[in-house]
C-alpha cells in the first residue's frame, strides 16, 4: 500500500472524480442491460432496453 500512496497523491482529484463518474455510468448501463434481459414483465424489459439505448447515445424509438 505504501508503494501506491505516492502515485495516488500525484493524480489530481478531478481525474479520480472523472474515473468514478465513468465507472458509475458503465455500471448503470450493465444493470439496465441485465434488467432488459432478465426482467419478468415485458414493460420493464422494454423500458430498460430503451434506457440503455439512450445511455449509449444510440437512436431509440422514434415517435
PDBQT receptor file of N, H, CA, C and O in Angstrom, charges set to zero:
ATOM      1  N   UNK A   1       0.826  -1.198   0.000  1.00  0.00    +0.000 N 
ATOM      2  CA  UNK A   1       0.000   0.000   0.000  1.00  0.00    +0.000 C 
ATOM      3  C   UNK A   1       0.867   1.257   0.000  1.00  0.00    +0.000 C 
ATOM      4  O   UNK A   1       0.487   2.272  -0.584  1.00  0.00    +0.000 OA
ATOM      5  N   UNK A   2       2.025   1.195   0.651  1.00  0.00    +0.000 N 
ATOM      6  H   UNK A   2       2.334   0.371   1.125  1.00  0.00    +0.000 HD
ATOM      7  CA  UNK A   2       2.871   2.382   0.715  1.00  0.00    +0.000 C 
ATOM      8  C   UNK A   2       3.487   2.705  -0.641  1.00  0.00    +0.000 C 
ATOM      9  O   UNK A   2       3.824   3.860  -0.900  1.00  0.00    +0.000 OA
ATOM     10  N   UNK A   3       3.640   1.706  -1.512  1.00  0.00    +0.000 N 
ATOM     11  H   UNK A   3       3.365   0.768  -1.302  1.00  0.00    +0.000 HD
ATOM     12  CA  UNK A   3       4.186   1.970  -2.843  1.00  0.00    +0.000 C 
ATOM     13  C   UNK A   3       3.153   2.661  -3.733  1.00  0.00    +0.000 C 
ATOM     14  O   UNK A   3       3.520   3.361  -4.677  1.00  0.00    +0.000 OA
ATOM     15  N   UNK A   4       1.896   2.474  -3.448  1.00  0.00    +0.000 N 
ATOM     16  H   UNK A   4       1.598   1.905  -2.682  1.00  0.00    +0.000 HD
ATOM     17  CA  UNK A   4       0.830   3.072  -4.252  1.00  0.00    +0.000 C 
ATOM     18  C   UNK A   4       0.526   4.502  -3.784  1.00  0.00    +0.000 C 
ATOM     19  O   UNK A   4       0.070   5.323  -4.580  1.00  0.00    +0.000 OA
ATOM     20  N   UNK A   5       0.767   4.801  -2.533  1.00  0.00    +0.000 N 
ATOM     21  H   UNK A   5       1.137   4.134  -1.887  1.00  0.00    +0.000 HD
ATOM     22  CA  UNK A   5       0.409   6.107  -1.965  1.00  0.00    +0.000 C 
ATOM     23  C   UNK A   5       1.023   7.296  -2.709  1.00  0.00    +0.000 C 
ATOM     24  O   UNK A   5       0.313   8.272  -2.952  1.00  0.00    +0.000 OA
ATOM     25  N   UNK A   6       2.306   7.263  -3.082  1.00  0.00    +0.000 N 
ATOM     26  H   UNK A   6       2.883   6.471  -2.884  1.00  0.00    +0.000 HD
ATOM     27  CA  UNK A   6       2.841   8.422  -3.824  1.00  0.00    +0.000 C 
ATOM     28  C   UNK A   6       2.154   8.606  -5.191  1.00  0.00    +0.000 C 
ATOM     29  O   UNK A   6       1.934   9.732  -5.637  1.00  0.00    +0.000 OA
ATOM     30  N   UNK A   7       1.828   7.508  -5.828  1.00  0.00    +0.000 N 
ATOM     31  H   UNK A   7       2.007   6.594  -5.465  1.00  0.00    +0.000 HD
ATOM     32  CA  UNK A   7       1.128   7.600  -7.117  1.00  0.00    +0.000 C 
ATOM     33  C   UNK A   7      -0.256   8.218  -6.938  1.00  0.00    +0.000 C 
ATOM     34  O   UNK A   7      -0.668   9.069  -7.727  1.00  0.00    +0.000 OA
ATOM     35  N   UNK A   8      -0.963   7.792  -5.910  1.00  0.00    +0.000 N 
ATOM     36  H   UNK A   8      -0.628   7.100  -5.269  1.00  0.00    +0.000 HD
ATOM     37  CA  UNK A   8      -2.294   8.337  -5.651  1.00  0.00    +0.000 C 
ATOM     38  C   UNK A   8      -2.240   9.831  -5.343  1.00  0.00    +0.000 C 
ATOM     39  O   UNK A   8      -3.147  10.577  -5.711  1.00  0.00    +0.000 OA
ATOM     40  N   UNK A   9      -1.194  10.260  -4.680  1.00  0.00    +0.000 N 
ATOM     41  H   UNK A   9      -0.457   9.654  -4.381  1.00  0.00    +0.000 HD
ATOM     42  CA  UNK A   9      -1.068  11.671  -4.323  1.00  0.00    +0.000 C 
ATOM     43  C   UNK A   9      -0.784  12.536  -5.551  1.00  0.00    +0.000 C 
ATOM     44  O   UNK A   9      -1.141  13.714  -5.568  1.00  0.00    +0.000 OA
ATOM     45  N   UNK A  10      -0.149  11.971  -6.577  1.00  0.00    +0.000 N 
ATOM     46  H   UNK A  10       0.141  11.014  -6.563  1.00  0.00    +0.000 HD
ATOM     47  CA  UNK A  10       0.199  12.752  -7.764  1.00  0.00    +0.000 C 
ATOM     48  C   UNK A  10      -0.970  12.929  -8.722  1.00  0.00    +0.000 C 
ATOM     49  O   UNK A  10      -0.986  13.874  -9.510  1.00  0.00    +0.000 OA
ATOM     50  N   UNK A  11      -1.938  12.040  -8.664  1.00  0.00    +0.000 N 
ATOM     51  H   UNK A  11      -1.926  11.272  -8.023  1.00  0.00    +0.000 HD
ATOM     52  CA  UNK A  11      -3.083  12.122  -9.580  1.00  0.00    +0.000 C 
ATOM     53  C   UNK A  11      -4.079  13.143  -9.026  1.00  0.00    +0.000 C 
ATOM     54  O   UNK A  11      -4.499  13.029  -7.874  1.00  0.00    +0.000 OA
ATOM     55  N   UNK A  12      -4.459  14.130  -9.822  1.00  0.00    +0.000 N 
ATOM     56  H   UNK A  12      -4.118  14.223 -10.758  1.00  0.00    +0.000 HD
ATOM     57  CA  UNK A  12      -5.383  15.156  -9.340  1.00  0.00    +0.000 C 
ATOM     58  C   UNK A  12      -6.755  14.572  -8.974  1.00  0.00    +0.000 C 
ATOM     59  O   UNK A  12      -7.196  13.563  -9.524  1.00  0.00    +0.000 OA
ATOM     60  N   UNK A  13      -7.391  15.235  -8.045  1.00  0.00    +0.000 N 
ATOM     61  H   UNK A  13      -7.033  16.055  -7.598  1.00  0.00    +0.000 HD
ATOM     62  CA  UNK A  13      -8.701  14.788  -7.578  1.00  0.00    +0.000 C 
ATOM     63  C   UNK A  13      -9.728  14.790  -8.711  1.00  0.00    +0.000 C 
ATOM     64  O   UNK A  13     -10.619  13.941  -8.745  1.00  0.00    +0.000 OA
ATOM     65  N   UNK A  14      -9.606  15.727  -9.623  1.00  0.00    +0.000 N 
ATOM     66  H   UNK A  14      -8.882  16.416  -9.595  1.00  0.00    +0.000 HD
ATOM     67  CA  UNK A  14     -10.537  15.795 -10.747  1.00  0.00    +0.000 C 
ATOM     68  C   UNK A  14     -10.474  14.541 -11.607  1.00  0.00    +0.000 C 
ATOM     69  O   UNK A  14     -11.500  14.080 -12.108  1.00  0.00    +0.000 OA
ATOM     70  N   UNK A  15      -9.282  13.988 -11.783  1.00  0.00    +0.000 N 
ATOM     71  H   UNK A  15      -8.449  14.362 -11.376  1.00  0.00    +0.000 HD
ATOM     72  CA  UNK A  15      -9.137  12.747 -12.555  1.00  0.00    +0.000 C 
ATOM     73  C   UNK A  15      -9.840  11.597 -11.849  1.00  0.00    +0.000 C 
ATOM     74  O   UNK A  15     -10.524  10.797 -12.487  1.00  0.00    +0.000 OA
ATOM     75  N   UNK A  16      -9.674  11.513 -10.539  1.00  0.00    +0.000 N 
ATOM     76  H   UNK A  16      -9.119  12.162 -10.021  1.00  0.00    +0.000 HD
ATOM     77  CA  UNK A  16     -10.346  10.447  -9.784  1.00  0.00    +0.000 C 
ATOM     78  C   UNK A  16     -11.860  10.609  -9.849  1.00  0.00    +0.000 C 
ATOM     79  O   UNK A  16     -12.592   9.625  -9.959  1.00  0.00    +0.000 OA
ATOM     80  N   UNK A  17     -12.323  11.848  -9.782  1.00  0.00    +0.000 N 
ATOM     81  H   UNK A  17     -11.729  12.647  -9.692  1.00  0.00    +0.000 HD
ATOM     82  CA  UNK A  17     -13.760  12.101  -9.869  1.00  0.00    +0.000 C 
ATOM     83  C   UNK A  17     -14.289  11.693 -11.239  1.00  0.00    +0.000 C 
ATOM     84  O   UNK A  17     -15.361  11.096 -11.335  1.00  0.00    +0.000 OA
ATOM     85  N   UNK A  18     -13.558  12.007 -12.285  1.00  0.00    +0.000 N 
ATOM     86  H   UNK A  18     -12.687  12.492 -12.206  1.00  0.00    +0.000 HD
ATOM     87  CA  UNK A  18     -13.966  11.624 -13.641  1.00  0.00    +0.000 C 
ATOM     88  C   UNK A  18     -14.004  10.108 -13.800  1.00  0.00    +0.000 C 
ATOM     89  O   UNK A  18     -14.932   9.566 -14.401  1.00  0.00    +0.000 OA
ATOM     90  N   UNK A  19     -13.012   9.435 -13.270  1.00  0.00    +0.000 N 
ATOM     91  H   UNK A  19     -12.258   9.875 -12.782  1.00  0.00    +0.000 HD
ATOM     92  CA  UNK A  19     -12.996   7.970 -13.333  1.00  0.00    +0.000 C 
ATOM     93  C   UNK A  19     -14.179   7.364 -12.566  1.00  0.00    +0.000 C 
ATOM     94  O   UNK A  19     -14.767   6.376 -13.004  1.00  0.00    +0.000 OA
ATOM     95  N   UNK A  20     -14.517   7.954 -11.438  1.00  0.00    +0.000 N 
ATOM     96  H   UNK A  20     -14.039   8.757 -11.082  1.00  0.00    +0.000 HD
ATOM     97  CA  UNK A  20     -15.650   7.462 -10.653  1.00  0.00    +0.000 C 
ATOM     98  C   UNK A  20     -16.960   7.647 -11.414  1.00  0.00    +0.000 C 
ATOM     99  O   UNK A  20     -17.814   6.759 -11.407  1.00  0.00    +0.000 OA
ATOM    100  N   UNK A  21     -17.121   8.790 -12.066  1.00  0.00    +0.000 N 
ATOM    101  H   UNK A  21     -16.428   9.511 -12.072  1.00  0.00    +0.000 HD
ATOM    102  CA  UNK A  21     -18.347   9.039 -12.836  1.00  0.00    +0.000 C 
ATOM    103  C   UNK A  21     -18.455   8.067 -13.998  1.00  0.00    +0.000 C 
ATOM    104  O   UNK A  21     -19.533   7.532 -14.257  1.00  0.00    +0.000 OA
ATOM    105  N   UNK A  22     -17.361   7.833 -14.698  1.00  0.00    +0.000 N 
ATOM    106  H   UNK A  22     -16.486   8.268 -14.488  1.00  0.00    +0.000 HD
ATOM    107  CA  UNK A  22     -17.377   6.894 -15.827  1.00  0.00    +0.000 C 
ATOM    108  C   UNK A  22     -17.700   5.485 -15.332  1.00  0.00    +0.000 C 
ATOM    109  O   UNK A  22     -18.475   4.768 -15.966  1.00  0.00    +0.000 OA
ATOM    110  N   UNK A  23     -17.117   5.088 -14.214  1.00  0.00    +0.000 N 
ATOM    111  H   UNK A  23     -16.488   5.670 -13.699  1.00  0.00    +0.000 HD
ATOM    112  CA  UNK A  23     -17.387   3.757 -13.669  1.00  0.00    +0.000 C 
ATOM    113  C   UNK A  23     -18.856   3.606 -13.278  1.00  0.00    +0.000 C 
ATOM    114  O   UNK A  23     -19.461   2.570 -13.553  1.00  0.00    +0.000 OA
ATOM    115  N   UNK A  24     -19.430   4.612 -12.647  1.00  0.00    +0.000 N 
ATOM    116  H   UNK A  24     -18.939   5.453 -12.423  1.00  0.00    +0.000 HD
ATOM    117  CA  UNK A  24     -20.848   4.548 -12.279  1.00  0.00    +0.000 C 
ATOM    118  C   UNK A  24     -21.749   4.525 -13.500  1.00  0.00    +0.000 C 
ATOM    119  O   UNK A  24     -22.772   3.840 -13.508  1.00  0.00    +0.000 OA
ATOM    120  N   UNK A  25     -21.375   5.269 -14.530  1.00  0.00    +0.000 N 
ATOM    121  H   UNK A  25     -20.544   5.825 -14.523  1.00  0.00    +0.000 HD
ATOM    122  CA  UNK A  25     -22.138   5.294 -15.783  1.00  0.00    +0.000 C 
ATOM    123  C   UNK A  25     -22.163   3.905 -16.423  1.00  0.00    +0.000 C 
ATOM    124  O   UNK A  25     -23.214   3.427 -16.850  1.00  0.00    +0.000 OA
ATOM    125  N   UNK A  26     -21.000   3.269 -16.482  1.00  0.00    +0.000 N 
ATOM    126  H   UNK A  26     -20.146   3.657 -16.135  1.00  0.00    +0.000 HD
ATOM    127  CA  UNK A  26     -20.928   1.928 -17.066  1.00  0.00    +0.000 C 
ATOM    128  C   UNK A  26     -21.664   0.906 -16.201  1.00  0.00    +0.000 C 
ATOM    129  O   UNK A  26     -22.290  -0.014 -16.727  1.00  0.00    +0.000 OA
ATOM    130  N   UNK A  27     -21.594   1.060 -14.892  1.00  0.00    +0.000 N 
ATOM    131  H   UNK A  27     -21.086   1.808 -14.465  1.00  0.00    +0.000 HD
ATOM    132  CA  UNK A  27     -22.328   0.169 -14.001  1.00  0.00    +0.000 C 
ATOM    133  C   UNK A  27     -23.830   0.299 -14.215  1.00  0.00    +0.000 C 
ATOM    134  O   UNK A  27     -24.547  -0.702 -14.208  1.00  0.00    +0.000 OA
ATOM    135  N   UNK A  28     -24.308   1.521 -14.404  1.00  0.00    +0.000 N 
ATOM    136  H   UNK A  28     -23.725   2.334 -14.409  1.00  0.00    +0.000 HD
ATOM    137  CA  UNK A  28     -25.730   1.736 -14.682  1.00  0.00    +0.000 C 
ATOM    138  C   UNK A  28     -26.140   1.056 -15.981  1.00  0.00    +0.000 C 
ATOM    139  O   UNK A  28     -27.205   0.443 -16.049  1.00  0.00    +0.000 OA
ATOM    140  N   UNK A  29     -25.315   1.156 -17.003  1.00  0.00    +0.000 N 
ATOM    141  H   UNK A  29     -24.449   1.654 -16.949  1.00  0.00    +0.000 HD
ATOM    142  CA  UNK A  29     -25.615   0.502 -18.277  1.00  0.00    +0.000 C 
ATOM    143  C   UNK A  29     -25.671  -1.013 -18.104  1.00  0.00    +0.000 C 
ATOM    144  O   UNK A  29     -26.549  -1.669 -18.663  1.00  0.00    +0.000 OA
ATOM    145  N   UNK A  30     -24.748  -1.564 -17.342  1.00  0.00    +0.000 N 
ATOM    146  H   UNK A  30     -24.035  -1.031 -16.888  1.00  0.00    +0.000 HD
ATOM    147  CA  UNK A  30     -24.740  -3.018 -17.115  1.00  0.00    +0.000 C 
ATOM    148  C   UNK A  30     -25.995  -3.448 -16.359  1.00  0.00    +0.000 C 
ATOM    149  O   UNK A  30     -26.627  -4.438 -16.730  1.00  0.00    +0.000 OA
ATOM    150  N   UNK A  31     -26.361  -2.727 -15.317  1.00  0.00    +0.000 N 
ATOM    151  H   UNK A  31     -25.848  -1.923 -15.016  1.00  0.00    +0.000 HD
ATOM    152  CA  UNK A  31     -27.551  -3.090 -14.549  1.00  0.00    +0.000 C 
ATOM    153  C   UNK A  31     -28.820  -2.989 -15.387  1.00  0.00    +0.000 C 
ATOM    154  O   UNK A  31     -29.699  -3.846 -15.295  1.00  0.00    +0.000 OA
ATOM    155  N   UNK A  32     -28.917  -1.944 -16.202  1.00  0.00    +0.000 N 
ATOM    156  H   UNK A  32     -28.203  -1.248 -16.276  1.00  0.00    +0.000 HD
ATOM    157  CA  UNK A  32     -30.093  -1.821 -17.070  1.00  0.00    +0.000 C 
ATOM    158  C   UNK A  32     -30.104  -2.895 -18.143  1.00  0.00    +0.000 C 
ATOM    159  O   UNK A  32     -31.172  -3.376 -18.521  1.00  0.00    +0.000 OA
ATOM    160  N   UNK A  33     -28.938  -3.279 -18.640  1.00  0.00    +0.000 N 
ATOM    161  H   UNK A  33     -28.070  -2.889 -18.333  1.00  0.00    +0.000 HD
ATOM    162  CA  UNK A  33     -28.873  -4.351 -19.625  1.00  0.00    +0.000 C 
ATOM    163  C   UNK A  33     -29.347  -5.668 -19.021  1.00  0.00    +0.000 C 
ATOM    164  O   UNK A  33     -30.091  -6.419 -19.652  1.00  0.00    +0.000 OA
ATOM    165  N   UNK A  34     -28.913  -5.940 -17.801  1.00  0.00    +0.000 N 
ATOM    166  H   UNK A  34     -28.309  -5.330 -17.288  1.00  0.00    +0.000 HD
ATOM    167  CA  UNK A  34     -29.376  -7.160 -17.131  1.00  0.00    +0.000 C 
ATOM    168  C   UNK A  34     -30.879  -7.119 -16.893  1.00  0.00    +0.000 C 
ATOM    169  O   UNK A  34     -31.559  -8.136 -17.026  1.00  0.00    +0.000 OA
ATOM    170  N   UNK A  35     -31.393  -5.955 -16.544  1.00  0.00    +0.000 N 
ATOM    171  H   UNK A  35     -30.840  -5.129 -16.436  1.00  0.00    +0.000 HD
ATOM    172  CA  UNK A  35     -32.836  -5.817 -16.357  1.00  0.00    +0.000 C 
ATOM    173  C   UNK A  35     -33.566  -6.049 -17.676  1.00  0.00    +0.000 C 
ATOM    174  O   UNK A  35     -34.618  -6.688 -17.704  1.00  0.00    +0.000 OA
ATOM    175  N   UNK A  36     -33.007  -5.530 -18.764  1.00  0.00    +0.000 N 
ATOM    176  H   UNK A  36     -32.153  -5.011 -18.740  1.00  0.00    +0.000 HD
ATOM    177  CA  UNK A  36     -33.645  -5.694 -20.068  1.00  0.00    +0.000 C 
ATOM    178  C   UNK A  36     -33.670  -7.155 -20.496  1.00  0.00    +0.000 C 
ATOM    179  O   UNK A  36     -34.573  -7.574 -21.220  1.00  0.00    +0.000 OA
ATOM    180  N   UNK A  37     -32.698  -7.921 -20.058  1.00  0.00    +0.000 N 
ATOM    181  H   UNK A  37     -31.965  -7.580 -19.469  1.00  0.00    +0.000 HD
ATOM    182  CA  UNK A  37     -32.635  -9.330 -20.460  1.00  0.00    +0.000 C 
ATOM    183  C   UNK A  37     -33.455 -10.218 -19.525  1.00  0.00    +0.000 C 
ATOM    184  O   UNK A  37     -34.159 -11.115 -19.989  1.00  0.00    +0.000 OA
ATOM    185  N   UNK A  38     -33.374  -9.980 -18.226  1.00  0.00    +0.000 N 
ATOM    186  H   UNK A  38     -32.802  -9.252 -17.849  1.00  0.00    +0.000 HD
ATOM    187  CA  UNK A  38     -33.928 -10.922 -17.267  1.00  0.00    +0.000 C 
ATOM    188  C   UNK A  38     -35.211 -10.481 -16.565  1.00  0.00    +0.000 C 
ATOM    189  O   UNK A  38     -35.723 -11.222 -15.725  1.00  0.00    +0.000 OA
ATOM    190  N   UNK A  39     -35.740  -9.317 -16.875  1.00  0.00    +0.000 N 
ATOM    191  H   UNK A  39     -35.324  -8.715 -17.557  1.00  0.00    +0.000 HD
ATOM    192  CA  UNK A  39     -36.968  -8.867 -16.213  1.00  0.00    +0.000 C 
ATOM    193  C   UNK A  39     -38.135  -9.760 -16.621  1.00  0.00    +0.000 C 
ATOM    194  O   UNK A  39     -38.221 -10.203 -17.767  1.00  0.00    +0.000 OA
ATOM    195  N   UNK A  40     -39.018 -10.014 -15.685  1.00  0.00    +0.000 N 
ATOM    196  H   UNK A  40     -38.948  -9.654 -14.755  1.00  0.00    +0.000 HD
ATOM    197  CA  UNK A  40     -40.165 -10.885 -15.968  1.00  0.00    +0.000 C 
ATOM    198  C   UNK A  40     -41.268 -10.154 -16.715  1.00  0.00    +0.000 C 
ATOM    199  O   UNK A  40     -41.968 -10.742 -17.539  1.00  0.00    +0.000 OA
ATOM    200  N   UNK A  41     -41.416  -8.884 -16.426  1.00  0.00    +0.000 N 
ATOM    201  H   UNK A  41     -40.847  -8.407 -15.756  1.00  0.00    +0.000 HD
ATOM    202  CA  UNK A  41     -42.503  -8.126 -17.051  1.00  0.00    +0.000 C 
ATOM    203  C   UNK A  41     -42.013  -7.497 -18.363  1.00  0.00    +0.000 C 
ATOM    204  O   UNK A  41     -40.963  -6.855 -18.389  1.00  0.00    +0.000 OA
ATOM    205  N   UNK A  42     -42.773  -7.683 -19.449  1.00  0.00    +0.000 N 
ATOM    206  H   UNK A  42     -43.626  -8.205 -19.427  1.00  0.00    +0.000 HD
ATOM    207  CA  UNK A  42     -42.354  -7.131 -20.744  1.00  0.00    +0.000 C 
ATOM    208  C   UNK A  42     -42.220  -5.606 -20.734  1.00  0.00    +0.000 C 
ATOM    209  O   UNK A  42     -41.356  -5.053 -21.415  1.00  0.00    +0.000 OA
ATOM    210  N   UNK A  43     -43.066  -4.936 -19.973  1.00  0.00    +0.000 N 
ATOM    211  H   UNK A  43     -43.768  -5.385 -19.420  1.00  0.00    +0.000 HD
ATOM    212  CA  UNK A  43     -42.988  -3.469 -19.923  1.00  0.00    +0.000 C 
ATOM    213  C   UNK A  43     -41.666  -3.032 -19.309  1.00  0.00    +0.000 C 
ATOM    214  O   UNK A  43     -41.031  -2.095 -19.791  1.00  0.00    +0.000 OA
ATOM    215  N   UNK A  44     -41.258  -3.707 -18.256  1.00  0.00    +0.000 N 
ATOM    216  H   UNK A  44     -41.774  -4.468 -17.864  1.00  0.00    +0.000 HD
ATOM    217  CA  UNK A  44     -39.989  -3.372 -17.602  1.00  0.00    +0.000 C 
ATOM    218  C   UNK A  44     -38.809  -3.670 -18.519  1.00  0.00    +0.000 C 
ATOM    219  O   UNK A  44     -37.835  -2.918 -18.554  1.00  0.00    +0.000 OA
ATOM    220  N   UNK A  45     -38.905  -4.786 -19.268  1.00  0.00    +0.000 N 
ATOM    221  H   UNK A  45     -39.696  -5.397 -19.239  1.00  0.00    +0.000 HD
ATOM    222  CA  UNK A  45     -37.846  -5.135 -20.215  1.00  0.00    +0.000 C 
ATOM    223  C   UNK A  45     -37.695  -4.071 -21.289  1.00  0.00    +0.000 C 
ATOM    224  O   UNK A  45     -36.583  -3.647 -21.605  1.00  0.00    +0.000 OA
ATOM    225  N   UNK A  46     -38.826  -3.641 -21.851  1.00  0.00    +0.000 N 
ATOM    226  H   UNK A  46     -39.729  -3.985 -21.595  1.00  0.00    +0.000 HD
ATOM    227  CA  UNK A  46     -38.776  -2.615 -22.904  1.00  0.00    +0.000 C 
ATOM    228  C   UNK A  46     -38.238  -1.290 -22.371  1.00  0.00    +0.000 C 
ATOM    229  O   UNK A  46     -37.444  -0.621 -23.033  1.00  0.00    +0.000 OA
ATOM    230  N   UNK A  47     -38.673  -0.919 -21.175  1.00  0.00    +0.000 N 
ATOM    231  H   UNK A  47     -39.317  -1.462 -20.636  1.00  0.00    +0.000 HD
ATOM    232  CA  UNK A  47     -38.211   0.344 -20.586  1.00  0.00    +0.000 C 
ATOM    233  C   UNK A  47     -36.705   0.308 -20.332  1.00  0.00    +0.000 C 
ATOM    234  O   UNK A  47     -36.005   1.281 -20.612  1.00  0.00    +0.000 OA
ATOM    235  N   UNK A  48     -36.205  -0.808 -19.803  1.00  0.00    +0.000 N 
ATOM    236  H   UNK A  48     -36.774  -1.598 -19.575  1.00  0.00    +0.000 HD
ATOM    237  CA  UNK A  48     -34.773  -0.922 -19.530  1.00  0.00    +0.000 C 
ATOM    238  C   UNK A  48     -33.978  -0.911 -20.829  1.00  0.00    +0.000 C 
ATOM    239  O   UNK A  48     -32.920  -0.287 -20.904  1.00  0.00    +0.000 OA
ATOM    240  N   UNK A  49     -34.481  -1.597 -21.852  1.00  0.00    +0.000 N 
ATOM    241  H   UNK A  49     -35.341  -2.104 -21.791  1.00  0.00    +0.000 HD
ATOM    242  CA  UNK A  49     -33.784  -1.604 -23.142  1.00  0.00    +0.000 C 
ATOM    243  C   UNK A  49     -33.737  -0.200 -23.741  1.00  0.00    +0.000 C 
ATOM    244  O   UNK A  49     -32.723   0.197 -24.315  1.00  0.00    +0.000 OA
ATOM    245  N   UNK A  50     -34.812   0.540 -23.611  1.00  0.00    +0.000 N 
ATOM    246  H   UNK A  50     -35.636   0.218 -23.144  1.00  0.00    +0.000 HD
ATOM    247  CA  UNK A  50     -34.844   1.906 -24.132  1.00  0.00    +0.000 C 
ATOM    248  C   UNK A  50     -33.861   2.807 -23.370  1.00  0.00    +0.000 C 
ATOM    249  O   UNK A  50     -33.197   3.650 -23.975  1.00  0.00    +0.000 OA
ATOM    250  N   UNK A  51     -33.770   2.633 -22.061  1.00  0.00    +0.000 N 
ATOM    251  H   UNK A  51     -34.309   1.949 -21.570  1.00  0.00    +0.000 HD
ATOM    252  CA  UNK A  51     -32.832   3.444 -21.279  1.00  0.00    +0.000 C 
ATOM    253  C   UNK A  51     -31.386   3.135 -21.660  1.00  0.00    +0.000 C 
ATOM    254  O   UNK A  51     -30.548   4.036 -21.704  1.00  0.00    +0.000 OA
ATOM    255  N   UNK A  52     -31.095   1.865 -21.933  1.00  0.00    +0.000 N 
ATOM    256  H   UNK A  52     -31.776   1.133 -21.897  1.00  0.00    +0.000 HD
ATOM    257  CA  UNK A  52     -29.738   1.504 -22.357  1.00  0.00    +0.000 C 
ATOM    258  C   UNK A  52     -29.427   2.154 -23.693  1.00  0.00    +0.000 C 
ATOM    259  O   UNK A  52     -28.323   2.660 -23.894  1.00  0.00    +0.000 OA
ATOM    260  N   UNK A  53     -30.388   2.146 -24.610  1.00  0.00    +0.000 N 
ATOM    261  H   UNK A  53     -31.284   1.735 -24.447  1.00  0.00    +0.000 HD
ATOM    262  CA  UNK A  53     -30.162   2.804 -25.909  1.00  0.00    +0.000 C 
ATOM    263  C   UNK A  53     -29.881   4.292 -25.727  1.00  0.00    +0.000 C 
ATOM    264  O   UNK A  53     -29.011   4.852 -26.395  1.00  0.00    +0.000 OA
ATOM    265  N   UNK A  54     -30.610   4.919 -24.834  1.00  0.00    +0.000 N 
ATOM    266  H   UNK A  54     -31.317   4.465 -24.292  1.00  0.00    +0.000 HD
ATOM    267  CA  UNK A  54     -30.394   6.352 -24.592  1.00  0.00    +0.000 C 
ATOM    268  C   UNK A  54     -29.018   6.590 -23.972  1.00  0.00    +0.000 C 
ATOM    269  O   UNK A  54     -28.316   7.525 -24.359  1.00  0.00    +0.000 OA
ATOM    270  N   UNK A  55     -28.632   5.752 -23.014  1.00  0.00    +0.000 N 
ATOM    271  H   UNK A  55     -29.202   4.993 -22.700  1.00  0.00    +0.000 HD
ATOM    272  CA  UNK A  55     -27.336   5.930 -22.363  1.00  0.00    +0.000 C 
ATOM    273  C   UNK A  55     -26.171   5.691 -23.322  1.00  0.00    +0.000 C 
ATOM    274  O   UNK A  55     -25.110   6.295 -23.169  1.00  0.00    +0.000 OA
ATOM    275  N   UNK A  56     -26.360   4.826 -24.296  1.00  0.00    +0.000 N 
ATOM    276  H   UNK A  56     -27.222   4.335 -24.420  1.00  0.00    +0.000 HD
ATOM    277  CA  UNK A  56     -25.298   4.580 -25.268  1.00  0.00    +0.000 C 
ATOM    278  C   UNK A  56     -25.346   5.586 -26.405  1.00  0.00    +0.000 C 
ATOM    279  O   UNK A  56     -24.599   5.451 -27.374  1.00  0.00    +0.000 OA
ATOM    280  N   UNK A  57     -26.208   6.590 -26.308  1.00  0.00    +0.000 N 
ATOM    281  H   UNK A  57     -26.815   6.699 -25.521  1.00  0.00    +0.000 HD
ATOM    282  CA  UNK A  57     -26.326   7.640 -27.314  1.00  0.00    +0.000 C 
ATOM    283  C   UNK A  57     -26.696   7.091 -28.683  1.00  0.00    +0.000 C 
ATOM    284  O   UNK A  57     -26.277   7.626 -29.709  1.00  0.00    +0.000 OA
ATOM    285  N   UNK A  58     -27.476   6.031 -28.695  1.00  0.00    +0.000 N 
ATOM    286  H   UNK A  58     -27.817   5.596 -27.862  1.00  0.00    +0.000 HD
ATOM    287  CA  UNK A  58     -27.964   5.493 -29.964  1.00  0.00    +0.000 C 
ATOM    288  C   UNK A  58     -29.399   5.933 -30.143  1.00  0.00    +0.000 C 
ATOM    289  O   UNK A  58     -30.040   6.397 -29.200  1.00  0.00    +0.000 OA
ATOM    290  N   UNK A  59     -29.887   5.789 -31.325  1.00  0.00    +0.000 N 
ATOM    291  H   UNK A  59     -29.366   5.412 -32.091  1.00  0.00    +0.000 HD
ATOM    292  CA  UNK A  59     -31.261   6.201 -31.592  1.00  0.00    +0.000 C 
ATOM    293  C   UNK A  59     -32.218   5.181 -31.007  1.00  0.00    +0.000 C 
ATOM    294  O   UNK A  59     -32.111   3.983 -31.269  1.00  0.00    +0.000 OA
ATOM    295  N   UNK A  60     -33.136   5.663 -30.229  1.00  0.00    +0.000 N 
ATOM    296  H   UNK A  60     -33.223   6.637 -30.017  1.00  0.00    +0.000 HD
ATOM    297  CA  UNK A  60     -34.186   4.810 -29.675  1.00  0.00    +0.000 C 
ATOM    298  C   UNK A  60     -35.372   4.788 -30.612  1.00  0.00    +0.000 C 
ATOM    299  O   UNK A  60     -35.238   5.032 -31.811  1.00  0.00    +0.000 OA
ATOM    300  N   UNK A  61     -36.521   4.499 -30.062  1.00  0.00    +0.000 N 
ATOM    301  H   UNK A  61     -36.630   4.301 -29.088  1.00  0.00    +0.000 HD
ATOM    302  CA  UNK A  61     -37.743   4.512 -30.871  1.00  0.00    +0.000 C 
ATOM    303  C   UNK A  61     -38.051   5.930 -31.297  1.00  0.00    +0.000 C 
ATOM    304  O   UNK A  61     -37.913   6.873 -30.518  1.00  0.00    +0.000 OA
ATOM    305  N   UNK A  62     -38.465   6.067 -32.532  1.00  0.00    +0.000 N 
ATOM    306  H   UNK A  62     -38.576   5.301 -33.165  1.00  0.00    +0.000 HD
ATOM    307  CA  UNK A  62     -38.900   7.381 -32.997  1.00  0.00    +0.000 C 
ATOM    308  C   UNK A  62     -40.408   7.436 -32.904  1.00  0.00    +0.000 C 
ATOM    309  O   UNK A  62     -41.112   6.577 -33.435  1.00  0.00    +0.000 OA
ATOM    310  N   UNK A  63     -40.886   8.446 -32.230  1.00  0.00    +0.000 N 
ATOM    311  H   UNK A  63     -40.314   9.143 -31.799  1.00  0.00    +0.000 HD
ATOM    312  CA  UNK A  63     -42.326   8.546 -32.035  1.00  0.00    +0.000 C 
ATOM    313  C   UNK A  63     -42.881   9.719 -32.787  1.00  0.00    +0.000 C 
ATOM    314  O   UNK A  63     -44.086   9.966 -32.742  1.00  0.00    +0.000 OA
TER     315      UNK A  63
